[in-house]
C-alpha cells in the first residue's frame, strides 16, 4: 500500500524529466542547435532542478530508496 504524499510535496511537486527526441527528430544535417543538443541542455537543467528539489524534500529521498 502506498502512503499518501505529504502536503509540502503536493505543493512543490518534483520536476518532470524531459522527453527525449524521437528517433526521426534529428535530421543528421548538422543543425545548430540540434534537437539532441537541446535535449542534453534540458536534461542537465532537469538534473540540477531535481537536486534542488531533493534538498528541499529529504523525506522523499528516503521513501524512494526504501
Jmol script that loads the backbone (N, CA, C; Angstrom):
load data "model"
ATOM      1  N   UNK A   1       0.848  -1.187   0.000  1.00  0.00           N
ATOM      2  CA  UNK A   1       0.000   0.000   0.000  1.00  0.00           C
ATOM      3  C   UNK A   1       0.889   1.245   0.000  1.00  0.00           C
ATOM      4  N   UNK A   2       0.619   2.174  -0.889  1.00  0.00           N
ATOM      5  CA  UNK A   2       1.394   3.398  -0.992  1.00  0.00           C
ATOM      6  C   UNK A   2       0.840   4.433  -0.028  1.00  0.00           C
ATOM      7  N   UNK A   3       1.758   5.065   0.712  1.00  0.00           N
ATOM      8  CA  UNK A   3       1.337   6.111   1.643  1.00  0.00           C
ATOM      9  C   UNK A   3       1.077   7.395   0.872  1.00  0.00           C
ATOM     10  N   UNK A   4       0.103   8.197   1.337  1.00  0.00           N
ATOM     11  CA  UNK A   4      -0.162   9.471   0.650  1.00  0.00           C
ATOM     12  C   UNK A   4       1.044  10.404   0.756  1.00  0.00           C
ATOM     13  N   UNK A   5       1.195  11.238  -0.251  1.00  0.00           N
ATOM     14  CA  UNK A   5       2.299  12.189  -0.259  1.00  0.00           C
ATOM     15  C   UNK A   5       2.045  13.299   0.750  1.00  0.00           C
ATOM     16  N   UNK A   6       3.108  13.751   1.416  1.00  0.00           N
ATOM     17  CA  UNK A   6       2.955  14.888   2.336  1.00  0.00           C
ATOM     18  C   UNK A   6       2.487  16.133   1.576  1.00  0.00           C
ATOM     19  N   UNK A   7       1.800  17.001   2.280  1.00  0.00           N
ATOM     20  CA  UNK A   7       1.234  18.208   1.664  1.00  0.00           C
ATOM     21  C   UNK A   7       2.309  19.088   1.038  1.00  0.00           C
ATOM     22  N   UNK A   8       3.505  19.151   1.657  1.00  0.00           N
ATOM     23  CA  UNK A   8       4.541  20.020   1.089  1.00  0.00           C
ATOM     24  C   UNK A   8       5.042  19.489  -0.256  1.00  0.00           C
ATOM     25  N   UNK A   9       5.016  18.175  -0.449  1.00  0.00           N
ATOM     26  CA  UNK A   9       5.425  17.631  -1.744  1.00  0.00           C
ATOM     27  C   UNK A   9       4.321  17.877  -2.775  1.00  0.00           C
ATOM     28  N   UNK A  10       3.093  17.799  -2.352  1.00  0.00           N
ATOM     29  CA  UNK A  10       1.995  18.099  -3.273  1.00  0.00           C
ATOM     30  C   UNK A  10       2.035  19.553  -3.718  1.00  0.00           C
ATOM     31  N   UNK A  11       2.425  20.449  -2.820  1.00  0.00           N
ATOM     32  CA  UNK A  11       2.510  21.876  -3.152  1.00  0.00           C
ATOM     33  C   UNK A  11       3.756  22.192  -3.975  1.00  0.00           C
ATOM     34  N   UNK A  12       4.771  21.338  -3.866  1.00  0.00           N
ATOM     35  CA  UNK A  12       6.035  21.526  -4.580  1.00  0.00           C
ATOM     36  C   UNK A  12       6.414  20.188  -5.212  1.00  0.00           C
ATOM     37  N   UNK A  13       5.737  19.824  -6.311  1.00  0.00           N
ATOM     38  CA  UNK A  13       5.975  18.507  -6.902  1.00  0.00           C
ATOM     39  C   UNK A  13       7.370  18.396  -7.514  1.00  0.00           C
ATOM     40  N   UNK A  14       7.869  17.177  -7.644  1.00  0.00           N
ATOM     41  CA  UNK A  14       9.194  17.007  -8.244  1.00  0.00           C
ATOM     42  C   UNK A  14       9.175  17.419  -9.712  1.00  0.00           C
ATOM     43  N   UNK A  15      10.325  17.843 -10.227  1.00  0.00           N
ATOM     44  CA  UNK A  15      10.379  18.215 -11.640  1.00  0.00           C
ATOM     45  C   UNK A  15      10.168  16.984 -12.518  1.00  0.00           C
ATOM     46  N   UNK A  16       9.685  17.211 -13.705  1.00  0.00           N
ATOM     47  CA  UNK A  16       9.454  16.132 -14.655  1.00  0.00           C
ATOM     48  C   UNK A  16      10.630  16.015 -15.617  1.00  0.00           C
ATOM     49  N   UNK A  17      11.102  14.786 -15.788  1.00  0.00           N
ATOM     50  CA  UNK A  17      12.211  14.532 -16.712  1.00  0.00           C
ATOM     51  C   UNK A  17      11.759  14.895 -18.133  1.00  0.00           C
ATOM     52  N   UNK A  18      12.622  15.560 -18.899  1.00  0.00           N
ATOM     53  CA  UNK A  18      12.230  15.921 -20.269  1.00  0.00           C
ATOM     54  C   UNK A  18      12.110  14.671 -21.150  1.00  0.00           C
ATOM     55  N   UNK A  19      11.259  14.770 -22.128  1.00  0.00           N
ATOM     56  CA  UNK A  19      11.093  13.675 -23.088  1.00  0.00           C
ATOM     57  C   UNK A  19      12.251  13.711 -24.086  1.00  0.00           C
ATOM     58  N   UNK A  20      12.877  12.568 -24.323  1.00  0.00           N
ATOM     59  CA  UNK A  20      13.946  12.562 -25.333  1.00  0.00           C
ATOM     60  C   UNK A  20      13.349  12.735 -26.727  1.00  0.00           C
ATOM     61  N   UNK A  21      14.140  13.239 -27.647  1.00  0.00           N
ATOM     62  CA  UNK A  21      13.640  13.380 -29.011  1.00  0.00           C
ATOM     63  C   UNK A  21      13.339  11.999 -29.600  1.00  0.00           C
ATOM     64  N   UNK A  22      12.392  11.970 -30.502  1.00  0.00           N
ATOM     65  CA  UNK A  22      12.047  10.726 -31.176  1.00  0.00           C
ATOM     66  C   UNK A  22      13.167  10.294 -32.117  1.00  0.00           C
ATOM     67  N   UNK A  23      13.118   9.054 -32.567  1.00  0.00           N
ATOM     68  CA  UNK A  23      14.199   8.529 -33.414  1.00  0.00           C
ATOM     69  C   UNK A  23      14.351   9.256 -34.742  1.00  0.00           C
ATOM     70  N   UNK A  24      13.321   9.930 -35.212  1.00  0.00           N
ATOM     71  CA  UNK A  24      13.401  10.627 -36.504  1.00  0.00           C
ATOM     72  C   UNK A  24      13.467  12.139 -36.365  1.00  0.00           C
ATOM     73  N   UNK A  25      13.657  12.641 -35.152  1.00  0.00           N
ATOM     74  CA  UNK A  25      13.656  14.094 -34.970  1.00  0.00           C
ATOM     75  C   UNK A  25      14.986  14.741 -35.344  1.00  0.00           C
ATOM     76  N   UNK A  26      16.065  14.005 -35.278  1.00  0.00           N
ATOM     77  CA  UNK A  26      17.362  14.549 -35.706  1.00  0.00           C
ATOM     78  C   UNK A  26      17.537  14.223 -37.183  1.00  0.00           C
ATOM     79  N   UNK A  27      17.805  15.255 -37.967  1.00  0.00           N
ATOM     80  CA  UNK A  27      17.925  15.059 -39.414  1.00  0.00           C
ATOM     81  C   UNK A  27      19.350  14.733 -39.861  1.00  0.00           C
ATOM     82  N   UNK A  28      20.291  14.724 -38.912  1.00  0.00           N
ATOM     83  CA  UNK A  28      21.691  14.391 -39.201  1.00  0.00           C
ATOM     84  C   UNK A  28      22.346  15.347 -40.211  1.00  0.00           C
ATOM     85  N   UNK A  29      21.847  16.594 -40.267  1.00  0.00           N
ATOM     86  CA  UNK A  29      22.429  17.544 -41.218  1.00  0.00           C
ATOM     87  C   UNK A  29      23.239  18.641 -40.528  1.00  0.00           C
ATOM     88  N   UNK A  30      23.499  18.469 -39.232  1.00  0.00           N
ATOM     89  CA  UNK A  30      24.340  19.431 -38.528  1.00  0.00           C
ATOM     90  C   UNK A  30      23.634  20.698 -38.109  1.00  0.00           C
ATOM     91  N   UNK A  31      22.349  20.635 -37.884  1.00  0.00           N
ATOM     92  CA  UNK A  31      21.601  21.813 -37.439  1.00  0.00           C
ATOM     93  C   UNK A  31      22.217  22.378 -36.159  1.00  0.00           C
ATOM     94  N   UNK A  32      22.148  23.690 -36.029  1.00  0.00           N
ATOM     95  CA  UNK A  32      22.655  24.343 -34.824  1.00  0.00           C
ATOM     96  C   UNK A  32      21.583  25.282 -34.298  1.00  0.00           C
ATOM     97  N   UNK A  33      20.928  24.934 -33.224  1.00  0.00           N
ATOM     98  CA  UNK A  33      21.201  23.773 -32.380  1.00  0.00           C
ATOM     99  C   UNK A  33      20.443  22.538 -32.864  1.00  0.00           C
ATOM    100  N   UNK A  34      21.027  21.391 -32.620  1.00  0.00           N
ATOM    101  CA  UNK A  34      20.399  20.118 -32.939  1.00  0.00           C
ATOM    102  C   UNK A  34      19.407  19.772 -31.829  1.00  0.00           C
ATOM    103  N   UNK A  35      18.358  19.034 -32.163  1.00  0.00           N
ATOM    104  CA  UNK A  35      17.401  18.634 -31.133  1.00  0.00           C
ATOM    105  C   UNK A  35      18.083  17.813 -30.042  1.00  0.00           C
ATOM    106  N   UNK A  36      19.137  17.090 -30.384  1.00  0.00           N
ATOM    107  CA  UNK A  36      19.870  16.309 -29.387  1.00  0.00           C
ATOM    108  C   UNK A  36      20.637  17.226 -28.434  1.00  0.00           C
ATOM    109  N   UNK A  37      21.161  18.330 -28.950  1.00  0.00           N
ATOM    110  CA  UNK A  37      21.831  19.321 -28.100  1.00  0.00           C
ATOM    111  C   UNK A  37      20.826  19.971 -27.152  1.00  0.00           C
ATOM    112  N   UNK A  38      19.660  20.325 -27.684  1.00  0.00           N
ATOM    113  CA  UNK A  38      18.630  20.935 -26.854  1.00  0.00           C
ATOM    114  C   UNK A  38      18.174  19.978 -25.757  1.00  0.00           C
ATOM    115  N   UNK A  39      18.022  18.697 -26.103  1.00  0.00           N
ATOM    116  CA  UNK A  39      17.632  17.704 -25.107  1.00  0.00           C
ATOM    117  C   UNK A  39      18.712  17.578 -24.032  1.00  0.00           C
ATOM    118  N   UNK A  40      19.974  17.570 -24.419  1.00  0.00           N
ATOM    119  CA  UNK A  40      21.064  17.470 -23.444  1.00  0.00           C
ATOM    120  C   UNK A  40      21.026  18.652 -22.480  1.00  0.00           C
ATOM    121  N   UNK A  41      20.743  19.843 -22.984  1.00  0.00           N
ATOM    122  CA  UNK A  41      20.628  21.027 -22.121  1.00  0.00           C
ATOM    123  C   UNK A  41      19.434  20.899 -21.179  1.00  0.00           C
ATOM    124  N   UNK A  42      18.307  20.434 -21.706  1.00  0.00           N
ATOM    125  CA  UNK A  42      17.117  20.248 -20.873  1.00  0.00           C
ATOM    126  C   UNK A  42      17.364  19.200 -19.789  1.00  0.00           C
ATOM    127  N   UNK A  43      18.079  18.134 -20.135  1.00  0.00           N
ATOM    128  CA  UNK A  43      18.387  17.075 -19.180  1.00  0.00           C
ATOM    129  C   UNK A  43      19.311  17.592 -18.081  1.00  0.00           C
ATOM    130  N   UNK A  44      20.290  18.397 -18.460  1.00  0.00           N
ATOM    131  CA  UNK A  44      21.185  18.988 -17.470  1.00  0.00           C
ATOM    132  C   UNK A  44      20.407  19.898 -16.520  1.00  0.00           C
ATOM    133  N   UNK A  45      19.503  20.716 -17.057  1.00  0.00           N
ATOM    134  CA  UNK A  45      18.679  21.597 -16.226  1.00  0.00           C
ATOM    135  C   UNK A  45      17.767  20.779 -15.320  1.00  0.00           C
ATOM    136  N   UNK A  46      17.189  19.706 -15.849  1.00  0.00           N
ATOM    137  CA  UNK A  46      16.331  18.828 -15.044  1.00  0.00           C
ATOM    138  C   UNK A  46      17.106  18.248 -13.863  1.00  0.00           C
ATOM    139  N   UNK A  47      18.311  17.764 -14.118  1.00  0.00           N
ATOM    140  CA  UNK A  47      19.107  17.160 -13.039  1.00  0.00           C
ATOM    141  C   UNK A  47      19.424  18.173 -11.947  1.00  0.00           C
ATOM    142  N   UNK A  48      19.736  19.401 -12.332  1.00  0.00           N
ATOM    143  CA  UNK A  48      20.013  20.446 -11.344  1.00  0.00           C
ATOM    144  C   UNK A  48      18.743  20.789 -10.560  1.00  0.00           C
ATOM    145  N   UNK A  49      17.631  20.917 -11.265  1.00  0.00           N
ATOM    146  CA  UNK A  49      16.360  21.221 -10.604  1.00  0.00           C
ATOM    147  C   UNK A  49      15.961  20.084  -9.673  1.00  0.00           C
ATOM    148  N   UNK A  50      16.210  18.842 -10.081  1.00  0.00           N
ATOM    149  CA  UNK A  50      15.899  17.687  -9.242  1.00  0.00           C
ATOM    150  C   UNK A  50      16.753  17.700  -7.976  1.00  0.00           C
ATOM    151  N   UNK A  51      18.044  18.017  -8.104  1.00  0.00           N
ATOM    152  CA  UNK A  51      18.918  18.108  -6.920  1.00  0.00           C
ATOM    153  C   UNK A  51      18.387  19.160  -5.944  1.00  0.00           C
ATOM    154  N   UNK A  52      17.962  20.294  -6.472  1.00  0.00           N
ATOM    155  CA  UNK A  52      17.423  21.352  -5.620  1.00  0.00           C
ATOM    156  C   UNK A  52      16.138  20.893  -4.946  1.00  0.00           C
ATOM    157  N   UNK A  53      15.282  20.203  -5.695  1.00  0.00           N
ATOM    158  CA  UNK A  53      14.024  19.710  -5.131  1.00  0.00           C
ATOM    159  C   UNK A  53      14.307  18.674  -4.041  1.00  0.00           C
ATOM    160  N   UNK A  54      15.254  17.772  -4.290  1.00  0.00           N
ATOM    161  CA  UNK A  54      15.603  16.751  -3.304  1.00  0.00           C
ATOM    162  C   UNK A  54      16.164  17.381  -2.031  1.00  0.00           C
ATOM    163  N   UNK A  55      16.889  18.484  -2.171  1.00  0.00           N
ATOM    164  CA  UNK A  55      17.413  19.180  -0.993  1.00  0.00           C
ATOM    165  C   UNK A  55      16.268  19.779  -0.169  1.00  0.00           C
ATOM    166  N   UNK A  56      15.201  20.211  -0.847  1.00  0.00           N
ATOM    167  CA  UNK A  56      14.044  20.760  -0.137  1.00  0.00           C
ATOM    168  C   UNK A  56      13.172  19.663   0.468  1.00  0.00           C
ATOM    169  N   UNK A  57      13.272  18.448  -0.057  1.00  0.00           N
ATOM    170  CA  UNK A  57      12.406  17.345   0.373  1.00  0.00           C
ATOM    171  C   UNK A  57      13.234  16.093   0.678  1.00  0.00           C
ATOM    172  N   UNK A  58      14.064  16.136   1.712  1.00  0.00           N
ATOM    173  CA  UNK A  58      14.893  14.956   2.015  1.00  0.00           C
ATOM    174  C   UNK A  58      14.063  13.724   2.349  1.00  0.00           C
ATOM    175  N   UNK A  59      12.845  13.915   2.872  1.00  0.00           N
ATOM    176  CA  UNK A  59      11.987  12.771   3.200  1.00  0.00           C
ATOM    177  C   UNK A  59      11.604  12.002   1.945  1.00  0.00           C
ATOM    178  N   UNK A  60      11.500  12.654   0.817  1.00  0.00           N
ATOM    179  CA  UNK A  60      11.160  11.981  -0.437  1.00  0.00           C
ATOM    180  C   UNK A  60      12.317  11.107  -0.892  1.00  0.00           C
ATOM    181  N   UNK A  61      13.542  11.534  -0.620  1.00  0.00           N
ATOM    182  CA  UNK A  61      14.710  10.741  -0.981  1.00  0.00           C
ATOM    183  C   UNK A  61      14.729   9.433  -0.219  1.00  0.00           C
ATOM    184  N   UNK A  62      14.377   9.467   1.058  1.00  0.00           N
ATOM    185  CA  UNK A  62      14.361   8.266   1.885  1.00  0.00           C
ATOM    186  C   UNK A  62      13.277   7.315   1.426  1.00  0.00           C
ATOM    187  N   UNK A  63      12.105   7.827   1.049  1.00  0.00           N
ATOM    188  CA  UNK A  63      10.995   6.992   0.600  1.00  0.00           C
ATOM    189  C   UNK A  63      11.333   6.288  -0.701  1.00  0.00           C
ATOM    190  N   UNK A  64      12.018   6.978  -1.613  1.00  0.00           N
ATOM    191  CA  UNK A  64      12.331   6.378  -2.903  1.00  0.00           C
ATOM    192  C   UNK A  64      13.426   5.327  -2.788  1.00  0.00           C
ATOM    193  N   UNK A  65      14.219   5.371  -1.717  1.00  0.00           N
ATOM    194  CA  UNK A  65      15.284   4.404  -1.525  1.00  0.00           C
ATOM    195  C   UNK A  65      14.812   3.158  -0.816  1.00  0.00           C
ATOM    196  N   UNK A  66      13.637   3.194  -0.186  1.00  0.00           N
ATOM    197  CA  UNK A  66      13.163   2.025   0.556  1.00  0.00           C
ATOM    198  C   UNK A  66      12.343   1.092  -0.311  1.00  0.00           C
TER     199      UNK A  66
END
end "model"
wireframe off; spacefill off
backbone 0.3
color backbone group
